[in-house]
Amino acid sequence: MTLDAMVQVTQAEQEARDQKAAVAAQARQKLEEARQAGEARVAEAVSQAKTQAAEMLAQAEARAAQRNETQAAADAAERAALRSQAEGRMAQAAAVIVGRIVKR
């Protein structure tokens, strides 16, 4: 093999190594970019999930407060009705008690 041919083979081998190194570096760069993009997507999804969870919690608290108000109003009405019944029976109860005391 002539010296010129050996130089050409050596140059071709070096070019192949250089191309291989460049492709490997490019692949590493693309992998890093993909990893970063994936992490950004995950962070965005977590952020959206936190926002949705906070909104859902606020809605649940509002519904619970509304139910509490409704129940409080119903309890107040029931107390008023029971008080009215008790007051209506008080005179009768007093008469019964007085009747028992007087009979003795």
C-alpha positions in Angstrom: 0.0 0.0 0.0 1.4 3.4 -0.9 1.9 6.2 1.5 -0.8 8.2 -0.1 -3.3 5.4 0.3 -2.3 4.9 4.0 -2.8 8.7 4.6 -6.2 8.5 3.0 -7.2 5.5 5.1 -6.0 7.2 8.2 -7.9 10.3 7.4 -11.0 8.3 6.6 -10.7 6.5 10.0 -10.2 9.8 11.8 -13.2 11.4 10.0 -15.3 8.3 11.0 -14.2 8.7 14.7 -15.0 12.4 14.6 -18.4 11.8 13.1 -19.1 9.1 15.6 -18.1 11.4 18.5 -20.2 14.2 17.0 -23.2 11.9 16.7 -22.7 10.6 20.2 -22.5 14.2 21.5 -25.6 15.1 19.6 -27.5 12.1 21.0 -26.5 13.0 24.5 -27.7 16.6 23.9 -31.0 15.4 22.6 -31.4 13.0 25.5 -30.7 15.9 27.9 -33.2 18.2 26.1 -35.8 15.4 26.2 -35.2 14.9 30.0 -35.5 18.6 30.7 -38.7 18.8 28.6 -40.1 15.8 30.5 -39.3 17.3 33.8 -40.9 20.6 32.8 -44.1 18.7 31.7 -44.1 16.8 35.0 -43.7 20.1 37.0 -46.5 21.7 35.0 -48.8 18.7 35.6 -48.0 18.8 39.3 -48.8 22.5 39.4 -52.1 22.0 37.6 -53.0 19.1 39.9 -52.3 21.3 43.0 -54.4 24.1 41.5 -57.3 21.7 40.8 -57.0 20.2 44.2 -57.1 23.6 45.8 -60.2 24.5 43.8 -61.9 21.2 44.6 -61.2 21.7 48.3 -62.6 25.3 48.2 -65.7 24.0 46.5 -66.1 21.2 49.0 -65.7 23.7 51.9 -68.3 26.0 50.3 -70.7 23.1 50.0 -70.1 22.0 53.6 -70.6 25.6 54.8 -73.9 25.7 52.9 -75.0 22.4 54.4 -74.1 23.7 57.9 -76.1 26.8 57.4 -79.1 24.8 56.1 -78.8 22.4 59.1 -78.4 25.2 61.5 -81.6 26.8 60.2 -83.4 23.5 60.4 -82.2 23.0 64.0 -83.3 26.5 65.0 -86.8 25.8 63.6 -87.0 22.5 65.4 -85.8 24.1 68.7 -88.5 26.8 68.3 -91.2 24.2 67.7 -90.1 22.2 70.7 -90.0 25.3 72.9 -93.4 26.3 71.7 -94.8 22.8 72.5 -93.1 22.9 75.9 -94.5 26.3 76.7 -97.9 25.1 75.7 -97.7 22.2 78.0 -96.3 24.1 80.9 -99.6 25.4 82.2 -101.0 21.8 82.0 -97.9 20.4 83.8 -98.2 23.1 86.5 -101.8 22.2 87.0 -101.0 18.5 87.4 -98.2 19.2 89.9 -100.4 21.6 91.9 -103.2 19.0 91.8 -101.0 16.3 93.2 -99.7 18.6 95.9 -103.2 19.7 96.9 -104.5 16.1 97.1 -101.9 15.2 99.7 
